Amino acid sequence: MTAHEPRLAVELEFLSEDPADRDIARSYWEVDEEGNWKRPVREITASAGITQTTLTQRLREIVVARDPEILCGDCGLGTTVASRSEFDQNKRYTTLTTLTCKDCRLAKEEAEKLAATERQHRLVEEITNRYGYRDRDPIAVEELSLREVVTLLALFRNPIDENYTCSIPLDAWSESPFSARTQDGRSRLTELWNAGRISVHPSTPPKAFGWLVKDGEEDQPGVYVDRVRWTARGTGPTGSVNSALVKGIRSALVHPWPDAWSMGWASEWDRVMLEEALAYLELCMEDYKFEFSPGDRTRDVLAEALESFALGAVYNFIWRATKDSAAYFQRGGVSRKQAANSTVGRIERSVEYALTQKWDIKVYRRDRRLPWSAVSTTLFTTVLGVGDAMTARPDDVVLDEGSEGPKWGAEAVDEGSDDTTSEESPE
C-alpha cells in the first residue's frame, strides 16, 4: 500500500469498472491508523448524492468484500462481509480464525436440498416397491376376522372419491373421526397392513413416508399409517377392488356368519366400547386442564365398568369423577397431577358402590363434542344392528340360529343415537 492508497479493512473484488463506484466502495471500507472507520456513512452518502438504503444496494452490486483475517474453512478465502456492522459483529463475537463464507454456505444448502430430494425419491421408490399396490389375489371376505371386517368397512365407507379409488388418510377425516381415539385407528390400520389386507395407494403424498431409525442409523423405509391413502388388496383398478370388497362384506353380513364372526363379535364390542369410554374420559380431563395419559389400570377399571353398565352410564361415572377431582384440586393441598390421578379411583369406587347398592344409574346421552366414529357406527349399527349404542348391552344382540348374524334387515341404515348431552353433563 502506497502513501496515497487508502487503508482498507477488507480486500475488495470489484464487480464494476466505474471509477465513481470504486471510490464509493473504498470510502465505505476505509479505516484510519487505529483501525476505526474513517468516514461516517452519512458523509459517504452525502458526497455520492444517494440514500443509505441505496448505498447498501450499490455496494452489493459493485464489490465483494472479504475479511482477510477470518478465512472460510471450506474454500480458504477471506469470508465475505456485506456491511460494516457485519464486519464489526464478526470481530466482536467470534474468537475463531475460520468461518464458512456465504457462497460456501449457499452451495452447501443447495447440496443438502438436492441430497434430501434424492433421498425422498429413493424413499418413495422403496415404499412403492415394498408396500405399494400391485395385482394380488383379492381378499376373501369369509377369511377375515370380524375386527378386520369392521375396520375395512369403516375405512372404505367414506372413500376419497365416489369411485372408491382409495381411503381418506386418518389425519384428514373432518366431520367425524375414523375411530374414537387416534391410537386405536393407527393400531387397526397397522394390523391390516401387517396382515397384507391393504396396500399403499400410488396417490399417497410423500409426507406419509419416512425412514425408520434403528441404532441411530437410517434403516428401513416406513410409513405414517395415519397419513397414507390405503387401498385393499386385489387385482385391477383400485376403485373396483375397494367397491367389490365393500359390497362383499355387506352381503356377507346378511348371510349366515362364519363361526369366527359369531364367536368374535362380543370381544370386538368390548374393545370398541372401551375406546369410546377412554375418549370421553380424555375429553372430561381436558375440560379441567388435567394432563392425563390412560394406562393399564385405567383400561381395566373402565372395562370392568362396561361389563355391568351401558356406555351412557359409564359416561355418568366419568363425568362425576372428573368433576369431583377438579373440586378436590380447587380445595388446595394437592397438585393438579395428584388430583387427576385420583379420577380413576373415584370411577372404580362409584362403580363398586352402585353395584353393591343395586342403583339404577342415569344414562347420559352422547356428548356432541364426540361424534360417533366410523368404526363405532360400523360395528354397532351396520354389523350388529344396535339402535342406540349409549344404552345397548351385549345381551341386546340376538344371533339367529345357524350363525346367521343378528336379527335385523339388510336395509338397516347407519344411524347413531341422538347427538346431544345430558342435562347434567357439561355443554
C-alpha positions in Angstrom: 0.0 0.0 0.0 1.5 3.4 -1.0 1.1 6.6 0.9 -1.7 7.7 -1.4 -3.7 4.5 -1.3 -6.4 4.2 1.4 -6.1 1.8 4.2 -8.9 -0.7 3.9 -10.3 -3.1 6.5 -11.1 -5.7 3.8 -9.9 -7.0 0.5 -12.1 -5.7 -2.4 -13.0 -7.6 -5.5 -14.6 -5.1 -7.8 -17.6 -6.0 -10.0 -17.8 -2.6 -11.6 -15.3 -0.7 -13.7 -16.9 2.7 -12.9 -14.3 4.9 -11.0 -17.1 6.6 -9.1 -18.4 3.2 -7.9 -14.9 2.1 -6.8 -14.4 5.4 -4.9 -17.7 4.8 -3.0 -16.6 1.3 -2.0 -13.1 2.4 -0.9 -14.6 5.3 1.1 -17.0 2.9 2.8 -14.4 0.3 3.8 -11.5 2.8 4.6 -10.1 2.8 8.1 -7.7 5.1 9.9 -4.4 4.1 11.5 -6.1 2.7 14.6 -8.5 0.6 12.5 -11.6 2.7 13.0 -13.9 3.6 10.2 -12.5 6.8 8.6 -15.7 8.3 7.2 -19.2 8.2 8.6 -21.8 6.7 6.4 -23.8 9.9 6.2 -20.7 11.7 4.8 -20.3 9.0 2.1 -23.9 9.1 1.1 -24.0 12.9 1.0 -20.8 13.0 -1.2 -22.3 10.5 -3.6 -25.8 12.1 -3.5 -27.6 8.8 -2.5 -29.5 7.5 0.5 -28.2 4.9 2.9 -30.5 2.3 1.5 -29.2 2.9 -2.0 -25.7 2.7 -0.7 -26.2 -0.7 0.8 -27.7 -1.9 -2.5 -24.9 -0.3 -4.6 -22.2 -2.0 -2.5 -23.7 -5.4 -3.2 -23.6 -4.7 -7.0 -20.2 -3.1 -7.3 -17.9 -5.0 -4.9 -17.3 -8.2 -3.0 -15.6 -7.5 0.4 -13.6 -10.2 2.1 -12.1 -10.1 5.6 -8.5 -11.3 5.2 -8.2 -12.2 8.9 -11.2 -14.6 9.0 -10.9 -17.3 6.4 -13.6 -19.6 5.1 -12.9 -23.1 6.3 -14.2 -24.6 3.0 -12.7 -22.5 0.2 -9.8 -20.9 2.2 -10.7 -17.4 1.0 -11.5 -14.5 3.3 -15.1 -14.6 4.5 -17.4 -12.2 2.7 -19.0 -9.3 4.6 -21.8 -7.2 3.3 -21.6 -4.3 5.6 -19.6 -2.6 8.4 -22.0 -3.9 11.0 -21.4 -7.5 9.9 -17.7 -6.9 9.9 -17.8 -5.5 13.4 -20.0 -8.3 14.6 -17.6 -10.9 13.4 -14.8 -9.2 15.2 -16.8 -8.8 18.4 -18.5 -12.1 18.8 -16.1 -14.7 17.3 -12.8 -15.9 18.5 -12.4 -18.2 15.5 -10.0 -17.7 12.7 -12.2 -19.6 10.3 -15.8 -19.5 9.4 -17.9 -20.5 6.4 -18.4 -17.8 3.8 -21.8 -17.0 2.3 -21.0 -18.6 -1.1 -19.9 -21.8 0.6 -23.0 -21.8 2.9 -25.3 -21.4 -0.1 -23.5 -24.1 -2.0 -23.8 -26.4 1.0 -27.5 -25.7 1.4 -28.2 -26.4 -2.2 -26.3 -29.7 -2.0 -28.3 -30.6 1.1 -31.5 -29.8 -0.6 -30.5 -31.9 -3.6 -29.5 -34.8 -1.4 -32.8 -34.5 0.5 -34.8 -34.6 -2.7 -32.8 -37.6 -4.0 -33.3 -39.4 -0.6 -37.0 -38.7 -0.7 -37.3 -40.0 -4.3 -35.4 -43.2 -3.2 -37.8 -43.5 -0.2 -40.9 -43.2 -2.4 -39.4 -45.8 -4.8 -38.6 -48.2 -1.9 -42.1 -47.8 -0.4 -43.7 -48.4 -3.8 -41.7 -51.5 -4.4 -42.3 -53.0 -1.0 -45.7 -51.8 0.0 -47.3 -50.2 -3.0 -50.5 -51.6 -4.7 -50.0 -54.3 -7.2 -52.1 -57.1 -8.5 -52.6 -59.8 -5.9 -55.4 -62.2 -5.0 -58.4 -60.3 -3.7 -59.4 -60.6 -0.1 -61.7 -63.5 0.7 -64.3 -61.9 3.0 -65.0 -65.2 4.8 -61.3 -65.4 5.9 -61.4 -62.1 7.6 -61.9 -61.7 11.4 -64.8 -59.6 12.5 -62.4 -56.9 13.7 -60.9 -56.8 10.2 -64.4 -56.6 8.7 -65.3 -53.6 10.9 -62.0 -51.8 10.1 -62.1 -52.4 6.4 -65.8 -51.4 6.1 -65.2 -48.3 8.2 -62.1 -47.4 6.1 -63.8 -47.6 2.7 -67.3 -46.5 3.6 -66.0 -42.9 3.2 -63.5 -43.1 0.3 -61.6 -40.2 -1.1 -63.9 -40.1 -4.1 -67.1 -41.7 -5.3 -65.1 -44.2 -7.3 -63.7 -45.9 -4.2 -60.2 -45.2 -5.5 -58.6 -45.2 -2.0 -59.3 -44.3 1.6 -59.1 -40.8 3.1 -56.0 -40.5 5.4 -56.9 -40.7 9.0 -55.4 -37.3 9.7 -57.8 -35.8 7.1 -61.1 -37.1 8.5 -63.1 -34.0 9.4 -66.7 -34.2 10.4 -66.3 -37.4 12.4 -63.2 -39.4 13.3 -62.3 -42.8 11.9 -62.1 -44.3 15.4 -62.9 -43.0 18.8 -59.3 -42.5 19.6 -56.4 -41.8 17.2 -54.3 -44.5 18.8 -56.9 -47.2 18.1 -57.2 -46.0 14.4 -53.5 -46.4 13.9 -53.5 -49.8 15.6 -56.3 -51.0 13.3 -54.6 -49.9 10.1 -51.3 -51.4 11.2 -53.0 -54.7 11.9 -54.5 -54.7 8.4 -51.2 -53.6 6.8 -49.2 -56.3 8.6 -51.7 -58.9 7.6 -51.4 -57.9 3.9 -55.0 -56.8 3.7 -54.2 -53.3 2.5 -51.6 -51.6 0.4 -50.2 -48.0 -0.1 -52.1 -46.3 -2.9 -49.9 -44.5 -5.6 -51.5 -41.2 -4.9 -50.3 -41.1 -1.3 -48.3 -37.9 -0.7 -44.6 -38.1 0.2 -45.2 -36.7 3.7 -46.6 -40.1 4.6 -43.2 -41.8 4.2 -40.1 -41.8 6.3 -37.0 -43.7 7.2 -37.2 -45.9 10.3 -34.2 -45.2 12.6 -32.5 -48.2 14.1 -29.5 -48.0 16.4 -29.1 -44.3 15.5 -28.9 -45.0 11.7 -31.4 -44.9 8.9 -32.5 -48.4 8.3 -35.7 -49.3 6.6 -38.4 -47.3 4.7 -41.6 -46.9 6.6 -45.0 -45.1 6.6 -47.0 -43.0 8.9 -50.2 -45.1 8.8 -52.5 -42.1 9.5 -51.2 -40.2 6.5 -51.4 -42.9 3.9 -54.1 -43.3 1.3 -54.9 -47.0 1.5 -56.4 -49.4 -0.9 -57.5 -53.0 -0.4 -55.6 -56.0 -1.8 -56.9 -57.2 -5.2 -56.5 -57.2 -9.0 -57.1 -54.4 -11.4 -58.2 -50.8 -10.8 -58.3 -50.0 -7.1 -61.7 -48.4 -7.3 -63.2 -51.7 -8.5 -61.3 -53.6 -5.9 -62.5 -51.5 -3.0 -66.0 -51.2 -4.2 -66.2 -55.0 -4.6 -64.8 -55.5 -1.1 -67.4 -53.2 0.5 -70.2 -55.0 -1.4 -68.9 -58.4 -0.5 -68.7 -57.5 3.2 -72.2 -56.1 3.3 -73.5 -59.2 1.5 -71.8 -61.5 4.0 -73.3 -59.6 6.9 -76.8 -60.6 5.9 -76.0 -64.2 5.2 -75.0 -67.0 7.7 -71.9 -65.7 9.5 -68.7 -67.7 9.7 -68.2 -69.3 13.1 -65.3 -66.9 13.8 -67.5 -63.9 13.4 -70.2 -65.3 15.7 -67.6 -66.0 18.4 -65.7 -62.8 17.9 -68.3 -60.0 17.9 -68.5 -59.8 21.7 -64.8 -59.2 22.0 -64.9 -56.5 19.4 -67.8 -54.9 21.2 -65.8 -54.7 24.4 -62.8 -53.2 22.6 -64.8 -50.5 20.8 -66.8 -49.6 23.9 -63.6 -49.3 25.8 -62.2 -46.9 23.3 -65.4 -44.8 23.4 -65.2 -44.6 27.2 -61.5 -43.7 27.1 -62.2 -40.9 24.6 -64.8 -39.4 26.9 -62.6 -39.7 29.9 -59.8 -37.8 28.0 -62.3 -35.2 26.9 -63.5 -34.6 30.5 -60.0 -34.5 31.8 -59.1 -31.9 29.2 -62.1 -29.8 30.3 -60.5 -29.3 33.6 -57.0 -28.9 32.1 -55.8 -32.2 33.7 -52.8 -33.8 32.0 -53.6 -37.5 31.8 -52.5 -40.5 29.8 -54.6 -43.6 30.3 -52.6 -46.7 31.3 -53.4 -50.3 32.1 -55.2 -49.5 35.3 -57.5 -47.0 33.6 -58.3 -49.5 30.9 -59.0 -52.2 33.5 -61.3 -50.0 35.6 -63.3 -48.8 32.6 -63.5 -52.3 31.1 -64.9 -53.6 34.4 -67.5 -50.8 34.5 -68.6 -51.6 30.9 -69.2 -55.3 31.9 -72.0 -54.2 34.2 -73.2 -50.8 32.7 -74.0 -49.3 29.3 -71.7 -46.7 27.8 -74.1 -43.9 28.7 -74.0 -44.9 32.4 -70.2 -45.1 32.3 -70.3 -41.6 30.9 -72.1 -40.7 34.1 -69.4 -42.2 36.3 -66.6 -40.5 34.3 -68.2 -37.1 34.3 -68.9 -37.1 38.1 -65.5 -38.4 38.9 -63.6 -35.8 36.9 -65.9 -33.1 38.3 -65.1 -34.3 41.9 -61.3 -34.4 41.1 -61.5 -30.8 39.9 -63.2 -29.8 43.2 -60.5 -31.8 45.1 -57.8 -29.7 43.4 -59.6 -26.4 44.0 -59.8 -27.1 47.7 -56.0 -26.9 47.7 -53.3 -29.0 49.3 -52.8 -31.3 46.3 -51.1 -30.9 42.9 -53.1 -30.9 39.7 -51.4 -34.2 38.7 -52.4 -35.8 42.0 -56.0 -34.6 41.6 -56.1 -36.0 38.0 -54.7 -39.4 39.1 -57.5 -39.7 41.7 -60.1 -39.8 39.0 -59.7 -43.4 38.1 -60.0 -44.5 41.7 -63.2 -42.4 42.0 -64.7 -44.2 39.0 -63.8 -47.6 40.4 -65.3 -46.8 43.8 -68.5 -45.4 42.3 -69.0 -48.5 40.1 -68.5 -50.8 43.0 -70.9 -48.8 45.2 -73.5 -48.7 42.5 -73.3 -52.5 42.1 -73.5 -53.1 45.8 -76.5 -50.8 46.3 -78.1 -52.0 43.0 -78.5 -48.5 41.8 -80.3 -47.7 38.6 -77.7 -45.3 37.1 -78.9 -42.5 34.9 -77.7 -43.0 31.3 -76.1 -39.9 29.7 -76.7 -39.2 26.1 -73.9 -38.7 23.6 -71.7 -35.7 24.1 -71.9 -33.6 20.9 -68.2 -33.0 21.0 -67.5 -36.7 20.4 -69.4 -37.6 17.3 -69.7 -41.3 16.6 -66.7 -42.6 14.8 -66.8 -44.7 11.6 -65.6 -47.7 13.5 -68.3 -47.5 16.1 -71.1 -46.8 13.7 -69.9 -49.7 11.5 -69.9 -52.2 14.4 -72.9 -51.1 16.4 -75.3 -50.2 13.5 -74.1 -51.8 10.3 -72.8 -55.1 11.8 -74.8 -55.6 15.0 -77.9 -53.6 14.3 -77.9 -51.8 17.6 -80.3 -48.9 17.7 -78.7 -46.8 20.5 -75.1 -47.8 21.5 -75.3 -45.5 24.5 -77.9 -47.7 26.2 -77.3 -51.0 24.5 -75.8 -54.1 26.2 -74.4 -57.2 24.5 -77.5 -59.1 25.6 -79.5 -56.9 23.2 -77.7 -58.6 20.2 -79.5 -61.8 19.3 -77.9 -64.0 16.8 -80.1 -66.3 14.6 -79.6 -70.0 14.8 -77.0 -71.3 12.4 -74.8 -68.2 12.9 -76.8 -66.1 10.6 -75.9 -62.9 12.3 -78.1 -60.5 14.3 -81.8 -60.2 13.7 -82.0 -57.1 11.6 -82.8 -56.3 8.0 -80.3 -55.7 5.2 -81.9 -52.3 4.7 -80.8 -51.1 8.1 -79.2 -47.7 7.9 -76.2 -46.2 9.7 -77.8 -44.0 12.3 -76.2 -43.1 15.6 -78.0 -42.1 18.7 -79.2 -38.5 19.5 -76.0 -36.4 19.5 -76.9 -34.2 22.5 -75.6 -34.0 26.0 -77.3 -35.0 29.2 -78.9 -32.1 31.2 -76.4 -32.9 33.9 -73.3 -33.2 31.8 -71.4 -30.0 30.7 -72.4 -28.3 27.4 
